[in-house]
Amino acid sequence: MVPISRPHVIIIGAGITGLAIAQGLKARNIPFSVFETETRNVSRPREWTMGVHWALPLLDALIPQHLRDRMPEASVDASLDYGKYPNNAPRIYDGLSGKCVKELEINDEDGTPGREMRMSRRRLRALFAEGIDVQVCLQAFLAHATLD
């Protein structure tokens, strides 16, 4: 009988998703490598924020507790309590008048009020990169892959 070896997972891209997957694999002692084409000190001309309400249950499953506890550091405003109204209800505004057009309710699957966080992409990426070895490959290519 041939012994079963653990797969080595290759993650292409050290964005938030790739780093979250890497954190989940690391927590489960599954070997992996992360490859990225940008160096860490690349500064993008425009920073953006994102709401991660839909992804919080997935992040809870992937990100270790010590990093989840620090997620408010990556918030666009760490002074806000995103577990309480009105901070947990994203709004859509009319760009001309500035009036609120729609307030979105975020509920978990069981109907209880959900969580919402506005995150800085740059800060969240830096947080999720902690403890992850990202290999920078300016000319990334895949020469051979074996699927089991």
C-alpha positions, 0 to 999 in steps of 0.5 A, spaced: 500 500 500 502 506 498 502 511 503 498 517 502 502 524 503 499 531 504 498 535 498 502 541 497 497 547 496 499 552 491 496 559 492 497 564 486 496 571 489 497 574 496 491 578 496 486 578 501 483 571 499 489 568 497 492 570 504 485 568 508 486 561 504 493 561 507 491 562 514 486 557 514 491 552 511 496 554 516 491 553 522 490 546 519 497 544 518 496 543 511 503 545 507 502 551 502 506 556 498 503 563 496 506 566 490 505 574 488 507 578 483 507 585 487 512 586 492 510 588 499 512 595 499 508 597 492 504 603 494 497 603 490 495 610 488 488 609 490 486 605 497 479 603 497 475 600 502 470 594 502 464 591 506 466 584 509 459 583 512 458 577 507 465 574 508 465 574 516 462 567 517 468 565 512 473 569 515 471 566 522 472 559 519 479 561 516 483 566 520 486 564 527 482 567 533 488 572 534 488 575 528 480 576 528 481 579 534 485 584 531 481 585 525 478 592 528 485 595 526 484 594 519 477 598 519 476 604 516 474 607 523 477 603 529 472 607 533 466 605 530 462 599 534 460 595 527 456 590 532 451 596 533 446 600 529 447 605 525 454 602 524 452 595 522 447 597 516 450 599 510 447 605 506 446 607 499 447 615 498 444 619 492 451 622 489 448 628 487 443 630 493 447 626 499 440 623 501 440 616 503 436 612 498 437 605 501 439 602 508 441 595 507 439 590 513 444 585 514 442 578 518 445 572 519 442 565 516 438 565 523 435 572 522 439 575 527 442 582 526 449 580 522 455 584 523 458 589 518 465 592 517 468 597 513 475 595 512 481 598 509 484 593 503 491 595 505 491 594 512 487 587 512 491 585 507 497 586 511 494 583 517 492 577 514 499 576 511 502 576 518 506 569 519 505 567 511 511 567 507 509 570 500 514 568 495 515 574 490 515 572 483 516 577 478 515 572 472 510 567 475 509 561 471 507 554 472 511 549 468 508 542 471 502 540 475 500 534 478 492 533 480 491 527 484 
